[in-house]
Amino acid sequence: MSSSILIHPTAIVSPDAIIGNNVRIGPYSIIDARAKIGDGTTIESFVHVTSFAEIGRNCHIFEYTAIGGTPQDHDFGNEISYVRIADDVILRENITIHRATGEGCETVVGQGTMLMEGCHLGHNVNIGKYCTVTNKVGFSGYVQLGDYVVVGGLTGFHQFVRVGSYAMVGGMTKAIKDIPPYSLVDGNPAFIYGLNTVGLRRRGFTQEQRTHIKNIYRMLFDRKLKRREAIAMIEERFPGDDFAREIVSFANSTRRGLFQWHRRGTYHVVHDSSEEM
């Protein structure tokens, strides 16, 4: 271990743990053998990092977080599996992240992501880069989030649900189907209420790009067309278009089906006045 490591006297750190430079480990935390902690990471009090966890550089892990525990899965057979936490991740208090089911498989949290207090990541979950997940969100096994996704508090995700990049999921949503990229989903039962317009603007998407994406979705969710007909029309009308390719690929690969587009009615959502559905 490097002399630049600061370990509180009450912490229990295995001599076989792999600890980077400038790491701080707070009171009563436990770091098991073969756990890996990258340079510049801070671990606060009462954190447990198991032998099956790898934490990247410059992360901040807050109190009462447990990383790398055995998955809550009847199919788990005590195989070797992992949790991988990328660089610059913030994990707030009371978070549990379980390792994967399947030999050599991983539960993953991507670079720059922040998980707020009380979140749970089940086995084989994969969270993309720069996501923001607010308080007490539960991810069942095999859930996947793309990059730059925002999830509101108390949302629950069914097994195998996927969320496309740049989507936003409103608080207390019951997510039982796939949520396509760039979309805004909310409710129980949940619907798509348009694009994640505010999030897209913040990420530098122009009004022209947002309007283009919305036109693709108008075709995909046209009630006069079957889904395969809509996809064929999108491919014909937008050959070589990156947004169309991403949306079509997501729709074609869904296992749980897509949430449906809501006909606005009286539902209110912040949006560009020029981009009404």
N, C-alpha and C positions, 0 to 999 in steps of 0.2 A: 504494500500500500504506500502511496505517496505521502510525504510529510505534510503536504498541503491539505490533507483531508482533516476535517473537523468532526469528530464523533463525540457525542455527549457520553459521559461516563456510565449512564444507565442504559444506553443502547447495547444491543447484542448483535455483533457483526461477525459472521464466520470468517476465519482467516482464509477460507477458500473462496470467498466472494471476490468478484473482480470490480474494483472501485477505481474510477478515474480521478483525475486531478481536480482540486478545488470543489470537492463534494462536501456537503454538510449534512450530517445525520443527527436528527433531534432526539430528545429524551424518549426512552422506552421503545424505540423502534427496533425491529428485528429484520436483519438481512441474512438470508440463508446462504449456504454454500452454493457456489456456481451462479448465484445471481449476478447480473451485470448492471452497473450504474455508470453512466457516461459523465464526462467532464462537466463541471459547473452545475450539476444538479443539486437541488436542495430537497431534503426529505424531512418533513416536520415530525412531530411527536406521534407515537403509537401507530406507526405505519409498518405493515408487514410485506416484505418483498420475498417471494419464495425462490427456490432454486430454478424454477422454470420461467423466470421473468427477466427481460432485458429492457432497461430504461436508457433512453438516448441522452444526448447532451443538453444542458441548460433547461432541464425540466424542473417543475416545482410541484411536489407531491404533498398535499396537506394532510391534516390529522385524520386518523382512524380509517385510512385507506388500505385495502388489501389487494395485492396484485399477484396473480398466478395461482390462485387456489384451484382445487379440484372442481371440475365442471359438474353442474347439477343435471346429469344426463345418465339415464339408465344404460345407454350404450357404451359409456366410458369403461374401458377395461384396464385402467392403470397404465396405459401406454405413455410414452414420452411425448409431450406436446408443450406448447409455449405461449407466453404473452410477449408481444413486441411493442414497446412504446417508442415512437420516433422522437426526434429532437424537438425542443421548444414546446413541449406539451405541458399544459396545466391541468392537474387533477385536484379538484377541491375536496372538501371533507366528506368522509363516509362513503367513498366509492369502492365498489367491488368489481374486479375484472378477472374472470375465470379463464383458465387456459383451455385450449381446444380439445375436442374429441377427434381421434385419428392420429396414428403414429406420425410424428413430425409436423403436424398441423399447427396453425397459429391463430390466436386472437390478436388483432392489430389495432393500434390507434395511430393515426397518421400525423405527420409533422404539423406543428403549430395549432393543433386542436385544443380546445378547452372544454372539459367536462365539469359542470357545476355540481354542487353538493347533492349527494344521495343517489347518484346514477349507478345503474348496474349493467355490466356488459357480460352476457352469457357466452358460452363456448362458441368459438369460430366466428364471432362478430368481427367485422372489418369496417373501421371508421376511416374515412378519407382524410385528406389534408385540410387544415384550416377550417374545420367544422366548429360550430358553437352549439353545445348541447346543454340546455338549462336544467334546473333542479329536478331531481327525482324522476328522470326518464329511465324506462326499463327496456333493454334490448334482449329479446329472446335469441336462441341459438341461430347462427348463420345469417343474421341480419347484416346488410351491407349499406353503407352510406358512401356516396361519391364525395367529391371535394366541395368545400365552401357551402356545406349544408347547414341550416339553422333549424334547431328543434326546440319547440316550446316545452315548458315544464309539465311534468306528470303525464307525458305521452307514453303509451305502451305500444311496442312493436311485436307483432306476431312472428313466429319462426319463418325464416327465409324471405322476409320482406326486403325489398331493395328500394333505395332512395337515390334518384339521379342527382348529379352535380348541380349546385346552385339552387336547389329547391329549398323551400321553407315549409315546416310542419308546425301548425298552430298548437298551442298548449292544450293538454288533455285530449288530444286526438287519439282515436283507436285505429291504429295503423295495421290493417289486415290485408291490404293489397299493395302493389308496387306504386311508387310515387315518381312520376317521370321527371326528367331534368327540367330545371328552370321554373317549375310550377309552385303554386301555393295551395297547400292542402290543410283542411281544418275540419273538426267536428266528429261527432259520433251519432249517427253514421257520418263518415267523412266524405267530402267531395273536393274536387279541384275547383278553386275559386278564381282562376286566372293565373297569370305569371307572378313570380316573386319579383315584382317590378322594383320595389325599393332596394332589395338585395342586388339585383342586376345593375341598377344605376350605380350603386356603391362600388361595384366591381368593374365599372368602366364600360358596360354594354351601352351602345348608343340607342337612341330612340328607333332608328332604322332597323337595327338588329333585333330589338325587342318586338317591333311590329312584325318583322319577318318570322320570328319564332312563333308568335301568336297565330299568324296565318297558317303555319304548318299544323299547329294544334287544331285550328278550325277544321282543317281537312281530316285530321286523324279522328276527331270526335264528331264528325258529321253524322247525324242520326239517320240520314238517308242511305248511308253506305255501311256495308259490313267492314269489319276491321281490316281484313285482307285486301278489300277493294280500296280502302282509304290509303293503306300503305303503298299499294301499287301506284296509285295516283300521285302520291308524294314523291316516290322514286322517279316517276316519269317527268313530273313538273320541275323537280329540283335536283337534277343529276349532278353529282359531284359536290353538293352543298354540305358543308361540315355539320351545320345544325340539323338539317334533315337526316343526315346519316346517323347522327347520335340518337335522335329521337326514334327513328325507325328501328335501329339496333336494339334500343331499350325495349320498345314495344314487342319486337319479335322474340326477345329472349325472356319475357316474363313467365314466371311459373305460377304466380298467385293472381294474375290479372291486374289490370290498371283501375285505379279509382276513376269514376266518371266525372266529366266536366259539368259543373252546376250551372243551371240557367239562372242568372244572378237574382232575379226576384228583388226582394228588399234587402238582401244581404249587403252589408257595407264593408268595403275594403279600400285601403289607400292605393291609388293607382294614378298613372298619367291620364289626364283628361282626354288626351288624344288617342288613348289606347283602349277604349271601351270595347267589350265583346259585343 
